[in-house]
Amino acid sequence: MGESSLDKIRKLEKEIKDQNAIRAEYNKELLEAEKKLKSKEITQQQYERVKKKHDDHCGKINEKIQAARRGIEELRSE
C-alpha cells in the first residue's frame, strides 16, 4: 500500500521544518563567529572559514526546502 498524498505532504512539511532547524544552527554558529571576530577572539581567516561553511550548507538547505515546497504544490494540485 502506497503513501497517500496527505502523508507525502506531511513528510515534506517535516523535511522543511527539519531543514529550517539545521539552518538555524548554522546561522547561530555564524553569529557567534561574528561576535568572536569583533572581540578579536578569532582571526578574519577563521571567520571566513565559518562563513564559507555556513554559505555552502545553507545553499544546499535552501535547495532542499525549495524542492520540498515544489513537491507539496504538485501534490496539492493533483
N, C-alpha and C positions, 0 to 999 in steps of 0.2 A: 504494500500500500504506500503510495507516494505522499509527499507533504502537500497540504492544502496551500492555497495562495496566502491565506492568513498566517499560517505557520511560517511560510517563507518570508513574509513581510516582517513578522516579529523577529525572526532570525537576523534579517538585515538591519532592523532597528537596533538590535542588541549589538551588532557589529559596529554601527555608527557610535553608539554610546561608549563601547569599549575603546574605540579608536580616539574618541574625544578625551577619554580619561588618560590615555597614553600621551596624547598631545599636551595635555595639561602638565604632565610630569616633565616633559621636555621644556615647556615654557617656564616652569618653576626653576629648572636647572639653569636655563639661560639667564633668568632674572638674578639668581644667586651669583652667577659668574659676573654679571654686570656690576653688582654691588661690590664684589671682591676686587674687580678691576678698579673701580673708583677709589676704594680704600687701599689700593696697591698691594693687595694680598696675592694677586696673580698678575702675570705679565700680559701684555697685549696679545702675544702669540698664544698663550694658554686660552685666553678668552676667544680668540679666533677659532681655535680647535673646537671649543664648546659650541660656538655659533654655527660652524660648518656642520657639526653633528646634528644640531637642532634643525637647521635648514634642510639637510638631507632627509632626516627621518620625518619631519613634518610634511615635506613634499610628498613622500610615499603615503603618509597617513591621509593627506588631502585627496590623493588619487583613489585610495580605498573607499573613503567616505563618498566621493562623487559617484563611484561605481555602485555602491550600495544604494544611494539615492536614485540613480537611474533604474536599478533593479526594482526598487519599490514602486516607482512611477509606472514601469512596464507592467508589474503585477496588478496595480490598481486600475490600469486601463483595459485589462482583459475582461 
